[in-house]
Amino acid sequence: MMELIDNYAAIRNNVENALHRAGRESNDVRIMAVTKTRSLDIVKSAYDAGFRLFGENRIQEAIEKFTDFHKDA
């Protein structure tokens, strides 16, 4: 979990720095966690780490993961 939190913080920091250099606002970009082939436990950990936008390339997997996630959240 700590690795996920650290990675998310590093990504946010890199994005914020790039936005600042480009003269853009921080709300111009949103960070998406891609959950392809990842378990529901990892998705929950990503949510706990601060991710709020998730992407999945197979609708069947998305329905299964996020329906369950919603029930457990």
N, C-alpha and C positions, 0 to 999 in steps of 0.2 A: 504493500500500500504506500509506503514512504517513497518508493521509487516513482510511483505514479504521481504522487503529489509533487515531488521534486521536478519531474518531467513537465508537468502541467505549468508549474511556476516558471520554469525556464522558457517554455514556449510562449507564455503570456508576456514575459519580459522581452523576448526577442521581437515579438509582434509589436509591443508598445514602443520599443526603440525604433523599429522600422517606420511605424506610423508617425512618430515624432519627427524623424528625419525627412519624411515626405510631406510634413505639414498637414497631416490628416488627423481626424478625431478618432479616439479609441473605439467608439461605437460604429466605425466604418467597417470593422472586420469582426467576424465571429469565428471562434475556434470549434471545430467539429471533431469529436472522437469517432473514429470508424471502428465498428464492432464486428466486422467480418471475421468469422470463425472463432470469436471470443465467447466465453461462457457468460451466463447471467451473473455469476459472482464477480467477474471482471467488470461487467457493465455497471453493477452496483458500486464497485470500488471506484470506478471512474466518476460516477455521480457524486460519491462522497468526497472525491478529490476536487470537485468543482466544475466538472464538465456538465453542460446542460443541453448541448446539441449533439445528437448522435446520428450516425449514418450507417446504413446496412444495405448491401447490394442485392440481397434476396428477400423479397417481401415475406416469404414464408418464415424465414428466420427472424425477421423484424417483428412480425406478428407474435411469434412464440416468445421472443425475448421481452418485448416491451409490454405485452399483455400481462405476462408474469411479473414483470418489474412493477407495473402499475398496481397490481394486487398486493405486492410485498412492500411497496413504498410507504 
